[in-house]
């Protein structure tokens, strides 16, 4: 009897832990909506997709509300050039001509990141990953380096 109770409690604990994770469908939808916000050209729309604490510390604090700089650094600093004609200079958010969500990846610790491909107006392409902070199965946002 004790084994049955223990197994039942263990299964509820595991179920509870896994139910805190969003489904890939929700994360994919979130990332596709972010891509649309970037393509709209509206920095304000894009800010809604970031972790609140990250925005307060990096955007509001360190960058003193410079939204375009915040987005440019977030989207393009951790990018890898995909073609040879890139200049190695940080482009501006307004230089983006296209962004495509590629996939969600999960590392060994269970942390999630979104992969995007970004094309600039000059034709340069970048591969970019964006870390996703998961607060619960319905609440998450992008975050990155600070300072």
C-alpha angles and dihedrals in degrees: 000000000000090000092054092050091047092049091048092051091046092051092050090049092051092045090051092050093049094044089063090066118087118236119254086244090062092045092047090051091048092051094046090051089050090053089053090050090052091049090050087066091228112132090190092059090051094054090065089070096060130093108265095229091049091051092049094050102037107024102031098030115029098026094035094228098312095151099179091049090048092053095042092053094043096048101038111025095073094041128118118219111241097193137042100239094072116118100214091239123127105253122211125254087249090060092068113108098174141007125188127190109228110177150319116254128193123204127214091272092055094252114147131221134176122228118217135178114217125196121196126213088253089059098253114142129210135188111217135183123204122198115230121212110209116205096169138330093287102033125066141128144183122268136175146166119330131214 
